[in-house]
């Protein structure tokens, strides 16, 4: 099948599929005319990659997971470690996002939000923090 058909079946944009081929995540056969010829197995691998990316795995993680998926003698501990490391990274990102939210909430609270030009939000971003502006 062509890239358009594979894209529809896998639920991915054709551009993404071409990118995955470019970086070696997938290698479809070539028809006699040189066009890509995706098999059902290729579509299955593309759907696998889509699900892994939707879970936030990096391209490198996807490469490892795909290799482990295709290796029937794999140790599930290897897969578990990749997933566990990913959860740790997600938890760190959550902490970073919570910190950003907290900082922004404090800055929003400190801003008058009126016609005055002084703005602690912009001052913080510019590295000119002052504590003189409080909502009242």
C-alpha positions in Angstrom: 0.0 0.0 0.0 1.1 3.6 -0.6 2.0 6.1 2.1 -1.5 7.7 2.0 -3.2 4.3 2.7 -0.6 3.5 5.5 -1.2 6.9 7.0 -5.0 6.4 7.1 -4.7 3.0 8.6 -2.1 4.0 11.2 -3.7 7.3 12.0 -0.6 9.3 11.3 0.2 12.1 8.8 2.1 10.9 5.8 4.8 13.5 6.6 5.3 11.8 10.0 5.6 8.4 8.3 8.2 9.8 5.9 10.1 11.3 8.8 10.1 7.9 10.6 11.5 6.3 7.5 14.2 9.0 7.2 15.4 8.4 10.8 15.3 4.6 10.4 12.3 3.8 12.6 10.6 2.1 9.7 11.8 0.7 6.4 9.1 -0.1 3.9 9.8 -2.2 0.9 10.1 -0.5 -2.5 7.9 -1.4 -5.4 9.3 -1.9 -8.8 8.7 1.7 -9.7 10.6 2.9 -6.6 7.6 3.9 -4.6 7.2 2.9 -0.9 5.2 -0.2 -0.5 3.9 -0.5 3.1 2.8 -3.9 4.4 0.4 -4.7 7.1 3.3 -5.2 9.5 4.6 -1.7 8.6 1.2 -0.3 9.5 1.2 -2.2 12.8 4.7 -0.8 13.6 3.5 2.7 12.7 0.5 2.3 15.0 2.9 1.1 17.8 5.0 4.2 17.3 1.9 6.4 17.4 0.8 5.0 20.7 4.3 5.2 22.1 4.6 8.9 21.0 1.2 9.6 22.5 2.5 8.3 25.8 5.3 10.9 25.5 8.2 8.6 24.7 11.1 10.2 22.9 12.2 9.1 19.5 15.2 7.3 21.0 12.9 5.6 23.5 10.6 4.6 20.6 13.6 3.2 18.8 14.6 1.0 21.8 11.0 0.0 22.4 10.5 -1.0 18.8 13.7 -3.0 18.9 12.5 -4.8 22.1 9.1 -5.4 20.6 10.6 -7.1 17.6 13.0 -9.1 19.7 11.1 -12.2 20.9 14.0 -13.1 23.3 13.8 -9.7 25.0 13.7 -9.3 28.8 10.6 -7.6 30.0 12.8 -5.9 32.6 14.4 -3.8 29.8 11.0 -2.6 28.7 10.0 -1.9 32.3 13.1 0.1 32.9 12.4 2.4 29.9 8.9 2.9 31.0 10.0 3.5 34.6 12.6 6.1 33.5 9.9 7.8 31.4 7.6 8.0 34.5 10.4 9.6 36.4 10.9 12.2 33.7 7.1 12.9 33.6 7.1 13.4 37.4 10.0 15.9 37.1 8.2 17.7 34.3 5.0 17.9 36.5 7.1 19.4 39.3 8.6 22.0 36.9 5.1 22.8 35.6 3.7 23.2 39.2 6.6 25.5 40.0 5.9 27.6 36.9 2.2 27.8 37.8 3.0 28.9 41.3 5.4 31.6 40.2 2.9 32.9 37.6 0.1 32.9 40.1 2.2 35.0 42.5 3.1 37.4 39.7 -0.5 37.7 38.7 -1.5 38.4 42.2 1.2 41.0 42.5 0.1 42.8 39.3 -2.5 45.6 39.6 -4.0 44.7 36.3 -5.0 48.3 35.6 -3.9 51.1 33.3 -0.6 51.7 35.2 2.5 50.8 33.2 4.4 49.1 36.0 4.0 45.3 35.7 5.7 42.8 38.0 5.1 40.0 35.5 7.2 41.8 32.8 9.7 42.9 35.4 10.3 39.3 36.5 10.8 38.2 33.0 13.3 41.0 32.4 15.1 40.1 35.7 14.0 43.4 37.3 12.0 41.9 40.2 10.4 44.3 42.7 8.0 43.6 45.4 6.4 47.0 45.3 3.3 46.1 43.3 0.5 44.3 45.1 -3.1 43.9 44.1 -5.3 45.8 46.4 
